[in-house]
Amino acid sequence: MGYKAVEIDELKGWWIDYVVGTQVCNRRAHILWAAGGYGADLTFEDGNGKRLKFSPSTSWGDAGPLLEEFKVSMKYEGNKGWTASVEGGDSHTHLFPLHAAMFALITSKVKDGYRVPTY
């Protein structure tokens, strides 16, 4: 498995969850690649070494604790979508509220670039 550097606007799908999990939350990721590298099953280790799903870009259950911990506020902007702002950090607007929140969190907390796995 290799890695590549990407810009924030290149983060899509499970790559968003990977960056949040590994670079914001400092969790160890495990990736089970689909045949040919077309998709992946992503899990993260909890404090006890148990592998758990963690999808903050699509699950309010996973995102909620992060929004609270990092003090992320959300505002609906009509046709522009949602603007998420991290207290003392960056803001990001996206059509999907959890994407806006995760992008704001990523750009606020990760300052040395974004690395994602490749098949």
C-alpha positions in Angstrom: 0.0 0.0 0.0 1.3 3.4 -0.9 0.3 6.9 0.1 -0.2 10.1 -1.8 -0.5 13.8 -0.8 -3.8 15.4 -1.8 -5.4 18.8 -1.5 -8.5 19.4 0.6 -10.8 19.5 -2.5 -9.5 16.1 -3.6 -10.8 14.4 -0.4 -13.8 12.3 -1.3 -15.7 9.4 0.3 -13.7 7.3 2.8 -10.6 9.4 2.3 -12.3 12.1 4.4 -12.9 9.6 7.2 -9.3 8.4 6.9 -7.8 11.8 7.3 -10.1 12.7 10.2 -9.3 9.4 11.9 -5.6 9.3 11.4 -4.5 12.9 11.3 -7.1 14.6 13.5 -7.9 11.9 16.0 -4.6 10.0 15.9 -6.3 6.6 15.5 -4.6 3.6 13.8 -6.4 2.7 10.6 -7.0 -0.7 9.0 -7.9 -1.0 5.4 -9.3 -4.1 3.7 -9.2 -3.3 0.0 -11.8 -4.6 -2.4 -10.6 -6.6 -5.4 -8.6 -4.4 -7.7 -8.6 -1.5 -5.2 -12.1 -0.4 -6.1 -13.2 0.6 -2.7 -12.1 -0.3 0.8 -13.5 -1.3 4.2 -12.0 1.1 6.7 -11.9 0.5 10.5 -9.9 2.2 13.3 -8.6 0.8 16.5 -10.1 2.1 19.7 -8.0 2.5 23.0 -8.4 -1.2 23.7 -7.2 -2.3 20.2 -10.7 -3.2 19.0 -11.4 -2.4 15.4 -14.5 -0.2 14.9 -16.2 1.6 12.0 -15.7 5.3 12.1 -17.4 7.4 9.4 -17.7 11.0 10.7 -18.3 12.3 7.2 -21.6 10.4 6.9 -22.6 9.4 10.4 -23.9 11.9 12.9 -23.1 9.3 15.7 -19.4 9.5 14.8 -19.3 13.2 14.0 -21.3 14.4 17.0 -18.6 13.8 19.6 -16.0 15.5 17.3 -18.3 18.6 16.8 -18.6 18.9 20.5 -14.9 18.2 21.3 -13.6 20.7 18.7 -16.4 23.2 19.1 -17.7 23.1 15.5 -20.7 25.3 14.8 -23.0 24.8 11.8 -25.1 27.4 9.9 -27.4 26.7 7.0 -26.6 29.0 4.1 -29.5 28.2 1.7 -28.4 27.2 -1.8 -24.7 27.3 -0.8 -25.3 24.5 1.7 -23.9 24.5 5.2 -21.0 26.5 6.7 -19.1 24.8 9.5 -16.7 26.8 11.7 -14.2 25.5 14.2 -13.8 27.8 17.2 -10.4 29.5 16.8 -10.0 27.7 13.4 -11.2 27.5 9.9 -14.6 27.5 8.2 -15.8 25.5 5.2 -19.0 25.5 3.2 -20.4 22.4 1.5 -23.8 21.1 0.4 -23.6 18.3 3.0 -23.3 19.4 6.6 -21.0 16.7 7.8 -18.7 17.2 4.9 -18.5 20.9 5.7 -17.8 20.1 9.4 -15.1 17.5 8.6 -13.4 19.8 6.0 -13.4 22.7 8.5 -11.9 20.3 11.2 -9.3 19.0 8.8 -8.1 22.4 7.6 -8.1 23.7 11.2 -6.2 20.8 12.8 -3.9 19.4 10.1 -1.2 21.9 8.9 1.3 19.6 7.3 -0.7 18.3 4.3 -3.1 15.4 3.8 -2.0 11.9 3.0 -4.3 9.2 1.8 -3.6 5.5 1.1 -3.5 4.1 -2.5 -4.0 0.6 -3.6 
